[in-house]
Amino acid sequence: MKLETLAIHGGNIVSDKEKPVIQPITLSTTFVHQPESMIYARANNPNRHALEQLLAGLEKGADAAAFSSGNAAGVSVFQALDPGSHLIAPDDMYHGLKNAIETIFKGILEATFVDMTDLDAVEQAFQPNTKLVWVETPSNPLLKITDIRAVAKLAKAKGAILACDNTFATPVFQNPIAQGADIVMHSSTKYFGGHSDIMGGALITKVQDEFWEKVKNVQIGGGAVPTPMDCYYLCRSIKTLPYRMKGHAEHAMVLANFLDGHQAVEKVYYPGLKAHPGHDIAAAQMTGFGGIVSFLVKSGADAADVVISKLRYFTNATSLGGVESLIERRAASEGPDTLTPQNLIRVSVGLEHLDDLLEDLERALAAS
Ligand SMILES: *Cc1c(COP(=O)(O)O)cnc(C)c1O
């Protein structure tokens, strides 16, 4: 099955005798005892099962686990590590997960944060107890590109698991498992949900090994599972994911080119631009460059706030991946320790008409 077909049919498991075309929502928390039946909704549920099957298929993995948020998914990987393990993660890792490592896992796990685009630095960060390498590509919000194959080779040589946060690319544009990753992580809150109305997260594994058993144990025992409604809505949203992603990427490319030539803009970060330092790697490991564009406003952070305040169609809000365009001065969301430049604006380019988006940006930038 091709991706578009799988997205529509892979998460629609219908076994009802009335033969509905769409899988019903099963709200029951418990199931009649019988051989091979589901038992209790924290352990499994038909809608979650359908979503997990769909996610495993889309990411070309052996199994998937759905969670109540992206952070719950990421934290479950860290929880599955033995205490005292060391992990290597990007210095510009999604700030919520970086915070979790530094606070919740303080004294439990050791972590080294490195620039993942510097392979020598990654290699030097390995320690005898390194059990996990975490990558996020493209990264949030600098759109840095990590060479998944190269890092996979390093991790494999040292016997560490490679996990990849694939939230920005989605399986429409990038399959980390096909490039050597062992585990793929998603914030389903973003492009999978696609309408800014569902929280969710997911992990997909290449093989059902001992580590995956531990992850599943954290999912079920920790209990940060999505509701049947959320699973249903995610399956529904994912049906349009391939077409939404094509639209997001097409719009983002045009916007990136427009911003790149604008006199009020100091710099544009978008892997689709030839001048982006990760462009060649992105072109090799992705089939599209995604829908997020970041840029620096030449006259500084206050001017960036002014630009945002003048926009009509780009809503000043955090998060990304919805059909509506969102914009924010990212450093303000990430807190005082952030490495993100203060004058950086991150845009989640939506599916509104391109002419409206361009006109809106042009007018707002003129005010900076
Ligand atoms: C949003 C996000 C997360 C966290 O997901 P939540 O659903 O907010 O918990 C993790 N990684 C990336 C890249 C994200 O954008």
The ligand as an ORCA input file, in Angstrom:
! r2SCAN-3c Opt
* xyz 0 1
  C       5.378     19.622     20.668
  C       6.609     18.817     20.543
  C       6.934     17.837     21.498
  C       6.086     17.602     22.741
  O       4.804     17.141     22.420
  P       3.496     17.456     23.301
  O       2.415     16.800     22.515
  O       3.381     18.933     23.428
  O       3.703     16.826     24.632
  C       8.086     17.097     21.298
  N       8.892     17.317     20.236
  C       8.607     18.248     19.307
  C       9.536     18.430     18.155
  C       7.471     19.036     19.433
  O       7.214     19.976     18.522
*
